[in-house]
């Protein structure tokens, strides 16, 4: 599977769980050891999103539950800003 973002905005999204929600804007989960998931972002903005893990982007593609691989490339005029990762707020205090 491949997702390409060349422009536009992903903004003000919120995962349904403050503890274990994945990716406020983009969640990439690979459970197939023979598959690679690709995310390319060369333009646009991901901002003001919230999630338990990965306020903007969460990637899970390794470990006992998640297998396979992910290839994420952010380049050119892509902008990721002002996203909140809640779990960091809990363990950081």
N, C-alpha and C positions, 0 to 999 in steps of 0.2 A: 504494500500500500504506500502511496506517496501523496503528501499534501504540500502544495506550493502556495506561498503568500507573496504577492508582488506589490500589493498596495492595499489601501483601505484601513479600517480600524476594527480591533476587537477590544471593547472597553466595557467596564462596569459589570462584569460577570462575577458570580459568587458560587462556589461549590456548596452542595447541600449540607456538608458536614465540616465543622471547624477543626475536627480532630483528624479525620482520614479522607477528606475530599482531595482528589487529584486534579491539578491543573485548573486554575480559574479560567484560563482562556483556551489552552490546548492541552489535551491529555493523550499521550502516546503510550499504549500498552501492547506489548508483543508477547504472546503466549505460545507462539509456534517456532520451534527451534530451526525450522527450515525457511524462515521468512525474515526479511529486513524491512522495517518501517522507516520511511524517509520523511523528514520535514525540512523544507527549504523556505527561508524568509529573506527576501532581498529588498523588500520595501514595506511600507505601512507601519502601523503602530499597534503594539499590545500594551495597554495601560489600564490602571485602576481596577485590576481583577483581584479576587481573593480566593484562597484555598488553603486547606490544611497542609498540603505538600505542593510546592510549585505554584506560587501565586499567578505567574504568567504561563509557564510551561512545565509540565511534569512528564518525565520519561521513565518507564519501567520496562526493561528488556533483559534482565539478567537475574539469576537467583533461582530458588527452588520453585516458586510459583510462576515467575515470568521468565520465559526463555525466548531465544532468538536474538535479534539485534536491532538497534536503532541508529540512524545516521541523521544528525541534526546539524544544519549549517545556517548560520545567521550572518548576513553580509550586506554590503552596499549601504543603502539608506534605511535599513530596518531599524526600528526604535522600540526598545522594551523599557518601560519606566513606570514607577509609582504603583507597583503591584505588591500585594501583601501575602506573606507566607505565614499563616497563623501558628503553626507548630513552633517556629522559631521564637515567637513571642512567649509561648508557654515555657520552653526550656531555657530561654535566655535570661530569665529572672531568678 
